[in-house]
Amino acid sequence: MMGHTHALTGAVAWLALAPALASLPYLSESTRLIEMGVMADALTPAELIAGALICAGAAMLPDLDHPSATIAQTFGPLTWALSKVVAWITGGHRGATHSLVFAVAVGIGAHLLANRYPLGRDILVVLMVGLALRAIGIGIPGKKFASAMVNIALTVGLFAVFRSYEVGYAWLGLAIGIGSFIHVVGDCCTEKGCPVLWPLRQRWVLPYKIGIKTGRAFEQKFLAPVLSVAIVGLLYLRLAPL
């Protein structure tokens, strides 16, 4: 799947799953989980929106093994070089990063970061929001520098809004993990599939004739618009007054 499709699926997954997860008894009432700060309370509207953006950005993380992917191009030579290293370590595109192991690992890592290092947590939030905006195409067509400035301005503005609403990030690891895993699920629906249970090499994949062809008309003209409508519908469902 293309970057913007992954980002949209990440936002849809968070808006669909997070409220239900927040209401589960074992997450909201367990003393141990409350101490850890994992979905201890129902999400506020600001947290729901922040989570959708962060989950959308996290849905780009598995493609860090692809030097030509959106995430590898987002922060110039820095992310490109990191992508080359990740691709070398994991064995190339759709290797270890496209697995359940990776999704769990980055989710746990983000949770520990959020609990222990506030500055690192804030940096991660800014990076994920900026990546989400880049993936869904926020910017000025044909103007790379101007688009980057728009992205930075919107990212900083959104982060400031989240701070003003005192958004808590106890759920950050969950959003990162869900976003990363929904990327894997999406790529399993394409013709190439993913090694979901890495280090086992078997790829989970739909048959070629029904698997989504990356970048083709179905993805761009049907799937992306449907996901966009789903986001609007879920936001209305979650945020509209009863």
N, C-alpha and C positions, 0 to 999 in steps of 0.2 A: 504494500500500500504506500501511497505518497504521504509526505509529511503532514499536509493539512488534514488528510483523512484520519491519520493517527491522532492528531491533536483533538479533532472533533469527537472521536470515539472516547478519548480520555475524559473530556468534559461530560459527555453523555453518561459514562459509567459512574462518575462521581455524583452527578445530580440524581441518578437513579438509585445508587446503592447507599450513599453516605447517610441519608436520614434514617433508613432502616437499620443500618449498622449502629448508629448512635442510640437507637431505642432498644437494642437487644439487652436483656437483663444482665447477661454476664459481662457486658462491656460497661453498663451504666451503674451496676450495683456491686461488682466485685471489688473488694477493698484493695487487692493487689493491683488491679488494673487502674483504679482511681489514683493510687499512689504513682503509678507509671504515667498517668495522664493520657490514656488511650481512649478517646471518645467518651470521656467521663460524663459529659452533659450533652443535651441536644444542641445541634449547631445553630448559631445565629445566622440571619440572612447574609451578613458580611462574611462569615466563615464559610458558608455554603458557596458563595461566589468565589472567594479566594481559593477554596479547595478545588473548584472546577477549573480555574486557571492553572493551578499548580499541577493537578492531575493531567491536564492537557499538555503541559510542558514535559511532565515525566513520561508521557506516552511517546516522547521522542528519544528517550535515553537509550533503548536497545540499539538504535541505529548509529550509536557512537562507534560501532565497528565498521562503518561505511564512510570513507573519506569524502565521498561526493554527496552524502546526505545533508539535509537541512541543518541538523544539529552540528555537523562537522564544519559547516560554513558560517555558523552564527557569529562566532567571536574571532573570525579571521585565522591567522596562522596558529594561534594557541589551540583552538579546538580541532583544527586540521591535524596538527602534530599529535595531539592526544588521541584522535581517531586512528591515526596510523599505528600508534603504539597498541591501542586496544585491539585493532584488527590483527596485528601480529601475535599478540598474546592469546587471543581467543580463536584463532584459526580462520579469520576472515568473516565476511558478512553472513549473518544468520547462523552464528555459532553459539557460543556460551551466553552471549548477551540476550539471545532470543530464547530464554528458558525460564522455567519457574524458579530455579536456583537464583538467577540474577535478580528477578523481581523481588524475591524474599530478601536477598542480601542488601539491595539498595533501600528497600523499605525499612529494614532494621537499622541500617546505617543512618538514614535520615532521622529516624526516631531518636536514636542515641544522640545525634547532633543537636536536635531540637531541645532535648532535655538538659544537655550539659553545656552547650556553647551557644549562647544567644546570638552573638555576632555571626558565627558560622551559619546558624539557622536563618538569620535575616538575609545573608548573602545567597543561600540556597533558594529562598523564596523569591528573591529578585531575579535570579537566573532562570528559575522555572517559569515565572510570569513572562519575562522577556522572551524566552524560547517559545512559549505558547503564542504570544502575539506575532512573533516572526513566522511561526508555522502556519497560522491561519491567514497570513498575507496582509497584516496591518502595515500600511506604508503608502508610498507614492510610486505608482507604476513607472518603471524605467529610471528611477532616481535612487540609486543604492545608498548614497550618503544621507540624503534627505530622509529616506525610509528608516535608516538606522537612528537618526535623530528623533524621528517620530516615535519609534519603538522605545528608545531610552526615556523620552519625556512621559509617555503613557505608563511605562513600567514604574518609574519613580512616582508618578502621580497616584497610581493604583496602590503602591506600597504605602504611601502617605495616608491614603484613605483608610486602608486596612489598619494602620497604626491608630488613626483617629477613632476608629470603632473598636479599638482594643481587641483585635482578632487574636485569639490564642492558637497556637500551632501544635497542640498535643496530638493532633491527628495527622501531622505532616508525614510521618513515616507511612501511614496507611494510604494517604493520597499518592505518594511516590510509588509505593508497591502496586497499588491498583492500576495506576497509569502505565507502569512498565509492563504489567502482565496483560493489560488490554491490548497493548501493542502486539504482544506475542499471539494473542487470540486472533487479532486482525490478520496478521501475516499467515496464520494457519489456514485462513480462508482464501489465500491466494494459491497460485499454481505451484509454488515452490515449498511452502510449508516451513515449519520450524522444529528444531530439536527440543521440544517442550521439557522433556525429562533428561536433558543434558546432565551428566556426561554420556548418557546413552545416545547413540548417533541417530536412532530412528526419528524420522521427521513426521510430524503430524500435518496432514495436508488433505485438502479436498481433491477429488478427481479433477484432472486437468480441464475437462469440458465444462465443469460448473464452478471451478475455482475462479476468483476474481483476478483479472489481468491488470496488473499494476499500471496506472496511468491511462488506462483505456476509457472509452466513453462511459461505460457503466459506472466506474468510480467517480468520474468528474461530473457527469451530467445527471446522475441519479443518486448515487450513494451520498456524496457530499451535501447536496441540497436536502436530502431526507434527514441526515444527521443534524444539519443546521436547524431544521424545523423541530426536530426532537429536542434540541437544546432550548429553544424558545418555549416549547410546550412544557418542558420540565421546570423551567424557571417560573413560568406562570403557575404551575401546579404547586410548587414549593413556596412561592413568595406571595401569591395573591391572597388578599384577606378573605376569610370565609364569609 
